[in-house]
C-alpha cells in the first residue's frame, strides 16, 4: 500500500503508524513543523469540493415514527414505503424526524455539515487502499440502493443536551436501532454543534489570521474542529462502516487507558494520547484503529494540512502524556451504540452513566493556563455620571476572573481580577438600554487571562464560547441574567447584572 509522507506523519503523530516508516528527507516525523511555510500565505487555494448531494434538503420521516428507541411496525412499513432519495454514507439516507424542531438556520447547518463531512472524506480518499483508509472511503461512497435511514433532529427527546462533565458540554447524541424489522441511525444535535463554525467558516477564519501574519489557527488542530468534523465522527459509528461481515473493524469510542473509566479518546489531544500510549499499557495501533474519532481527526487534519501546508498539531504533542489537557473534548458526541428491542431503560441509563464518566477530564498540570478551578464572569455594569445639572448613564460589558461557583460582588469584588479587553468589539452598550433585560454579550473580545491570549466570541443568540491557546471553553448563562432581582446595586450610582460565565 502507499501513503504520502504527509499522511504518514499525521498517522504517526495523531493516530496509528510508527514514525520510522516516514521518509525523513521529506518530512521529519519528530519535527514536522519544520516543513511549515516560512511565511503565512495571504490566500488559501480552496481544495476541490464534491458537488453538494444535499442541496435539495432532506426528506421528512413518516409521522407514524414517534418513539425512535421503540419503533412501531407501522413506522418501519412507512419508512420502507418512502421513495428513495440521495443515498450516501454506505447506503444511508438522511431524513428529518417529523418532529425535529430545527429552525431554518439549524436545518441549513445540518445540511452543510453533511456536505462538509462528505468533503473531508472525499479529500481523505486520495490515498489508495490501506486498512486505515477503508472506513473513510466506504463512508463517502454513494450507493444506488438505500439500505437504511439516518434520522436527524434538534429535539432533545432524552433531555441530554444540558448534560455537562467537568465543564464540557454535550454536542449531540446518537444511537443505532437494530430490530427484527430493520435498523436505522438516529442523531440529535445540541447547542455546541450549532455554535461551531462550518468547514468554510473555519477556512475563512484561518485565512484572515494568516493575512495578519498569524498562522496559529493553521497550526493548532483544536482550532480546526467544525460541524463537518463532528458529523463525520458520527458517520464513523455506522455499522455498515465497521461491520465485521465486510472485514472491517467495528468502530467505537475508546478510552485512552482501557483500565480507567475516564478519558475517552475524543478530540486531538486524547486521540494523540491513545496512539502514543505504550502498547503494553493498552495503546498503539490496535485500539487507535477501532476509535471513531481517530478517523474523523485524520480526515480533518489531512484536509487542513493539504490546504494550508501547516502541520496541525495536537496541544503539547511533544510532551509526555501527563502534560496534555482534555478541554478540546468540549461539544462531545454521546454515542449509545446499538439499541435493541430487549434493551431495558436501566441498561440505557447504565450506558449513559458510563459514557458521561468517561468524559471526566484527565488531570492536567497547574501550569496550564487559564487555571482549572477558575472562571470568566461577564457582566453589564451601568454608572450614572453627573454633569452639572444633568446626568448620563454609561453601560459597558465588564470581564472578571473568579473561582468556579463564586459570584462577583455588586461592586466588582472578586478573588480573581478585572480584565480589560485588548481589542475587538467595543464593550460599550447603548445608554438607553434597560440593564434589567440583558442581551447576550455579542462580539469578539480579546482577553489576557493569566498570560494566555484568549478571545470570547458570541453571536448574540447564546452564551458564546471562550477560545484560549490550548482549549475551547463552553460558556453558560448566569442564573442572574433572566431575573430582574439579579440586578445588584453598588452605592447609589452603579448597578451590576451578571450575564455569562465560562468555567476553565
C-alpha positions in Angstrom: 0.0 0.0 0.0 1.1 3.6 -0.4 0.6 6.7 1.7 2.1 10.1 1.1 4.7 11.3 3.6 2.3 14.0 4.8 -0.4 11.4 5.6 2.1 9.1 7.3 3.2 12.0 9.6 -0.4 12.6 10.5 -0.9 8.9 11.2 2.2 8.7 13.3 1.6 11.8 15.4 -2.1 11.6 15.8 -3.2 8.1 15.0 -1.5 4.8 14.1 1.7 4.2 12.3 5.3 4.1 13.6 7.2 7.2 12.7 10.1 5.1 11.5 8.5 4.4 8.1 8.4 8.0 7.1 11.0 9.3 4.6 12.9 11.7 6.8 14.3 13.5 3.8 10.8 14.8 3.0 9.2 15.4 6.4 10.9 14.9 9.8 8.3 12.9 11.9 10.0 14.2 15.1 9.8 17.8 13.9 7.1 18.0 11.2 6.5 21.7 11.8 10.0 22.3 10.4 8.3 21.9 7.0 5.7 24.6 7.7 5.7 27.6 5.3 8.3 30.2 6.3 5.8 33.0 5.7 2.0 32.6 6.2 0.3 32.7 2.7 -2.1 35.6 2.2 -4.6 33.5 0.3 -5.6 29.8 0.6 -6.5 28.0 -2.6 -9.6 26.0 -1.7 -9.4 22.3 -2.2 -11.6 20.5 -4.8 -15.0 20.1 -3.3 -17.5 17.4 -4.5 -20.9 18.6 -5.6 -23.4 19.0 -2.8 -25.7 16.0 -2.8 -27.9 17.6 -0.1 -28.6 20.9 -1.8 -32.3 20.0 -2.1 -32.5 19.2 1.6 -33.5 16.0 3.5 -36.8 14.2 3.3 -39.2 14.0 6.2 -39.6 10.7 8.1 -43.1 9.4 8.5 -45.3 10.8 11.3 -46.0 7.3 12.4 -42.5 7.2 13.9 -42.9 8.7 17.3 -40.6 6.7 19.6 -37.4 6.0 17.8 -35.9 3.8 20.5 -39.0 1.6 20.5 -40.4 2.0 16.9 -43.7 0.5 15.8 -44.2 -1.9 13.0 -46.2 0.8 11.2 -43.2 3.1 11.4 -41.0 0.6 9.6 -43.6 -0.1 7.0 -43.9 3.7 6.3 -40.1 4.1 6.2 -39.7 1.3 3.7 -42.6 2.6 1.6 -41.0 6.1 1.1 -39.4 6.6 -2.3 -35.6 6.7 -2.4 -33.7 9.9 -2.3 -29.9 10.8 -2.1 -28.2 7.7 -0.7 -24.9 8.3 0.9 -22.9 7.1 4.0 -22.7 3.5 2.9 -26.3 3.4 1.7 -27.9 5.5 4.4 -30.4 8.3 3.5 -30.6 11.4 5.7 -34.1 12.3 6.9 -35.7 14.7 9.3 -37.6 13.4 12.3 -41.1 14.5 11.6 -40.9 16.4 14.9 -37.3 17.5 14.5 -37.8 21.1 15.9 -34.9 22.5 13.9 -35.4 26.1 12.8 -34.4 27.2 9.3 -30.9 28.1 10.4 -30.3 24.8 12.1 -31.6 22.9 9.2 -29.2 24.7 7.0 -26.3 23.9 9.4 -27.2 20.2 9.4 -27.2 20.1 5.5 -23.9 22.0 5.3 -22.3 19.7 8.0 -23.3 16.6 5.9 -21.7 18.2 2.8 -18.6 19.2 4.7 -18.3 15.7 6.2 -18.5 14.3 2.6 -15.8 16.8 1.5 -13.5 15.7 4.4 -13.9 12.1 3.5 -13.6 12.9 -0.2 -10.2 14.5 0.4 -9.0 11.7 2.7 -9.7 9.1 0.0 -7.0 10.3 -2.3 -4.6 7.8 -0.7 -5.4 4.5 -2.3 -6.4 1.4 -0.3 -4.9 0.7 3.1 -6.7 -0.7 6.2 -7.0 2.8 7.8 -8.5 4.5 4.8 -11.2 1.9 4.1 -13.6 3.3 6.7 -13.5 6.8 5.3 -13.6 5.6 1.7 -16.6 3.4 2.4 -18.4 6.1 4.3 -18.1 8.6 1.4 -19.2 6.1 -1.3 -22.7 6.8 -2.6 -24.9 3.8 -3.1 -27.6 3.3 -5.7 -29.9 1.5 -3.3 -30.9 2.6 0.2 -30.3 0.1 2.9 -31.1 2.1 6.0 -32.1 5.6 7.2 -30.2 8.2 9.2 -32.7 10.3 11.1 -31.6 13.7 12.3 -33.3 16.1 14.8 -32.9 19.1 17.2 -35.5 17.7 19.6 -33.9 16.8 22.9 -36.0 13.7 23.4 -33.8 12.3 26.2 -33.1 15.6 27.9 -29.3 15.1 27.4 -28.3 18.4 25.8 -27.9 20.1 29.3 -25.5 17.3 30.5 -22.1 18.6 31.4 -19.0 16.9 32.7 -16.0 18.8 34.1 -17.1 21.9 32.2 -17.6 20.1 28.9 -20.9 20.2 27.2 -22.7 17.5 25.1 -22.6 18.4 21.4 -25.2 15.8 20.4 -26.1 12.1 20.9 -26.8 9.2 18.7 -27.8 5.5 18.6 -28.3 2.7 16.2 -31.7 0.9 16.5 -31.5 -2.7 15.4 -34.6 -5.0 15.5 -36.4 -7.7 13.6 -37.9 -5.2 11.2 -34.7 -3.4 10.3 -32.3 -0.8 11.5 -31.6 2.9 11.3 -29.3 5.5 12.9 -30.6 8.5 14.9 -28.8 11.7 15.7 -29.8 14.6 17.9 -27.6 17.7 17.8 -27.3 20.2 20.8 -26.3 23.8 21.2 -22.5 23.4 20.9 -22.9 21.9 17.4 -24.9 24.9 16.3 -22.3 27.3 17.9 -19.5 25.7 15.9 -18.3 27.1 12.5 -18.8 25.0 9.4 -15.8 24.0 7.3 -15.7 27.0 5.1 -16.1 29.3 8.1 -13.1 27.7 9.7 -11.1 28.2 6.4 -12.1 31.9 6.2 -11.1 32.4 9.9 -7.7 30.8 9.3 -7.1 32.7 6.1 -8.0 36.0 7.8 -5.5 35.3 10.7 -2.7 34.4 8.2 -3.3 37.6 6.3 -2.4 39.3 9.5 0.8 37.2 9.8 -0.6 34.8 12.4 -0.6 31.1 11.4 -1.6 29.8 14.9 -5.1 28.6 13.8 -3.5 26.7 10.9 -1.0 25.1 13.3 -3.4 24.0 16.1 -5.7 21.1 15.4 -8.1 22.1 18.1 -9.0 25.3 16.2 -9.9 23.3 13.1 -12.9 21.5 14.6 -16.0 22.1 12.6 -19.6 20.9 12.3 -18.4 18.7 9.4 -15.8 17.0 11.5 -18.4 16.4 14.3 -20.8 14.9 11.7 -18.1 12.8 10.2 -17.3 11.4 13.7 -20.9 10.2 13.9 -20.9 8.6 10.5 -17.8 6.6 11.6 -20.1 4.8 14.0 -22.4 3.4 11.3 -22.5 -0.3 11.5 -22.0 -0.7 7.7 -18.7 1.2 8.0 -17.4 -1.1 10.7 -19.2 -4.3 10.1 -17.1 -7.4 10.5 -19.0 -9.1 7.7 -17.2 -6.9 5.2 -13.9 -7.5 7.1 -13.8 -4.0 8.6 -13.3 -3.4 12.3 -16.3 -2.1 14.2 -15.6 1.5 15.3 -16.3 2.6 18.8 -15.2 5.3 21.2 -12.1 4.1 23.0 -10.7 5.1 26.4 -7.1 6.2 26.4 -6.5 3.9 29.3 -8.6 0.7 28.9 -8.3 0.1 32.6 -9.7 3.5 33.5 -13.3 5.0 33.5 -12.3 8.5 32.3 -10.6 9.9 29.2 -12.5 8.9 26.0 -10.1 9.4 23.1 -12.2 12.2 21.7 -10.5 15.4 20.4 -7.0 15.8 19.0 -5.3 15.7 22.4 -6.6 12.4 23.6 -6.7 10.8 20.1 -2.9 11.6 20.1 -2.5 10.2 23.6 -4.2 6.9 22.6 -1.9 6.5 19.6 1.2 7.3 21.5 0.3 5.2 24.6 2.7 2.3 25.2 1.5 -1.0 23.6 1.9 -2.8 26.9 -0.4 -0.3 28.6 -3.2 -0.9 26.1 -2.2 1.7 23.5 -0.9 1.7 19.9 -2.5 0.9 16.6 -4.7 -2.0 17.8 -7.1 0.3 19.7 -6.4 3.5 17.8 -7.6 1.6 14.7 -11.0 1.0 16.3 -11.5 4.5 17.7 -14.1 6.5 15.6 -12.6 10.0 16.4 -9.2 8.9 15.2 -10.5 8.6 11.7 -12.5 11.8 11.9 -9.5 13.7 13.1 -7.3 12.0 10.4 -9.6 13.2 7.7 -9.9 16.7 9.3 -6.2 17.2 9.9 -5.2 15.9 6.4 -7.7 18.4 4.9 -6.1 21.4 6.7 -2.6 20.1 6.1 -3.3 19.9 2.4 -5.0 23.3 2.4 -2.5 25.3 4.5 0.8 23.4 4.4 1.0 23.7 8.2 1.2 20.6 10.3 -2.0 20.7 12.5 -0.5 19.6 15.8 -2.4 18.4 18.9 -1.8 20.6 22.0 1.6 19.8 23.6 2.0 16.8 21.3 5.8 16.6 22.0 5.3 16.5 25.8 4.6 13.5 28.0 1.1 12.2 28.4 0.8 13.9 31.8 1.1 17.4 30.2 -1.9 17.0 27.9 -5.2 18.8 28.5 -8.6 17.4 27.6 -10.6 20.6 27.2 -10.7 20.2 23.4 -13.3 17.5 24.1 -16.0 20.1 24.6 -19.0 19.6 22.4 -18.5 15.8 22.6 -20.8 13.4 20.9 -22.6 10.9 23.2 -23.0 7.6 21.3 -25.2 4.9 22.9 -24.3 2.2 20.3 -26.8 -0.4 19.3 -30.3 -0.2 20.8 -32.4 -3.5 20.6 -36.0 -4.3 21.5 -34.9 -6.2 24.6 -32.7 -3.4 26.0 -34.2 -2.0 29.2 -34.3 1.6 30.3 -32.0 0.6 33.1 -29.5 -0.7 30.6 -29.7 2.5 28.6 -29.1 4.6 31.8 -26.1 2.4 32.6 -24.6 3.2 29.2 -25.3 6.9 29.8 -23.6 6.9 33.2 -20.5 5.0 31.8 -20.2 7.4 28.8 -20.5 10.5 31.0 -18.0 9.2 33.5 -15.6 8.6 30.5 -15.7 12.4 29.8 -14.1 13.2 33.1 -11.0 15.3 32.4 -7.7 13.5 32.8 -5.9 15.7 35.5 -3.9 18.5 33.9 -0.9 20.2 35.5 -1.2 23.5 37.2 1.0 25.1 34.5 -1.9 25.0 32.0 -3.4 28.5 31.7 -6.1 29.7 32.4 -6.0 27.7 35.6 -8.6 25.0 36.2 -10.9 25.9 39.0 -11.2 29.5 37.8 -14.0 31.1 35.7 -14.6 34.1 33.5 -17.6 36.2 34.5 -19.1 38.7 32.1 -21.5 41.4 33.5 -23.1 44.6 32.3 -22.2 47.5 34.6 -24.0 50.8 34.5 -22.8 54.0 36.1 -24.6 57.3 36.5 -22.3 60.3 35.8 -23.3 63.8 36.9 -22.7 66.8 34.6 -23.7 69.9 36.5 -27.5 69.9 36.5 -27.8 66.9 34.2 -26.6 63.3 34.3 -25.9 60.5 31.9 -25.6 56.7 32.2 -22.6 54.7 30.8 -23.2 51.0 30.4 -20.5 48.5 29.4 -19.6 44.8 29.4 -17.1 44.1 32.1 -14.9 41.0 32.4 -13.7 39.3 35.6 -12.0 36.1 36.7 -13.2 34.4 39.8 -13.2 30.9 41.4 -15.6 28.4 39.8 -19.0 28.7 41.5 -18.2 32.1 43.2 -20.1 35.1 42.0 -18.5 38.5 41.5 -19.8 41.1 44.0 -22.0 44.1 43.2 -19.1 46.4 43.3 -16.8 44.1 41.3 -15.4 42.2 44.3 -13.6 39.0 43.2 -10.9 36.7 44.3 -9.6 37.0 40.7 -9.2 40.2 38.7 -11.0 42.6 36.5 -9.8 42.2 32.8 -9.8 45.0 30.3 -10.2 43.7 26.7 -7.2 44.3 24.5 -9.1 44.8 21.3 -12.0 43.5 19.3 -15.6 44.6 19.8 -16.3 47.7 21.8 -17.5 47.0 25.4 -19.9 50.0 25.4 -23.7 49.4 25.4 -26.4 51.9 24.5 -27.1 54.3 27.4 -30.9 53.8 26.8 -30.6 50.0 27.4 -32.6 48.5 30.3 -29.9 46.7 32.3 -32.6 44.5 33.8 -33.3 43.0 30.4 -29.8 42.0 29.2 -28.9 40.8 25.7 -26.1 38.3 25.2 -22.6 39.9 25.1 -22.4 39.9 21.3 -19.0 40.4 19.7 -15.4 39.3 19.8 -13.4 40.4 22.8 -9.6 39.7 23.1 -8.6 38.9 26.7 -5.3 38.3 28.5 -6.2 35.7 31.1 -3.3 34.7 33.3 -1.0 35.4 30.5 -2.9 33.4 28.0 -4.2 35.2 24.8 -7.9 34.3 24.8 -10.9 35.5 22.9 -14.5 35.5 23.9 -16.9 35.1 21.0 -20.7 35.4 21.0 -23.1 35.8 18.0 -25.8 37.4 20.2 -28.1 34.3 20.3 -26.4 32.2 23.0 -23.8 32.4 25.9 -20.9 32.1 23.4 -17.6 30.4 23.8 -14.1 31.3 25.1 -11.1 30.4 22.9 -7.7 30.1 24.5 -4.4 28.8 23.0 -4.8 25.2 24.2 -8.6 24.8 24.5 -12.1 25.9 23.6 -14.4 26.5 26.5 -18.2 26.4 26.6 -19.9 29.3 28.3 -23.2 29.3 30.2 -25.9 31.7 31.1 -25.6 33.2 34.6 -28.6 32.4 36.7 -28.9 36.1 37.4 -29.3 37.2 33.8 -33.0 36.4 33.3 -34.1 37.8 36.7 -34.8 41.4 37.4 -33.7 40.8 41.0 -30.4 39.7 39.5 -29.5 43.4 39.1 -27.3 44.3 42.1 -26.7 47.8 43.4 -23.3 49.3 44.3 -24.0 52.5 46.1 -26.4 54.9 44.5 -24.8 55.2 41.1 -23.6 51.8 40.0 -25.7 48.7 39.0 -24.3 45.3 38.2 -26.0 42.5 36.2 -24.1 39.2 35.5 -24.8 37.6 32.1 -22.4 34.8 31.3 -19.8 32.6 33.0 -17.1 30.3 31.4 -15.6 27.7 33.7 -11.9 27.0 32.9 
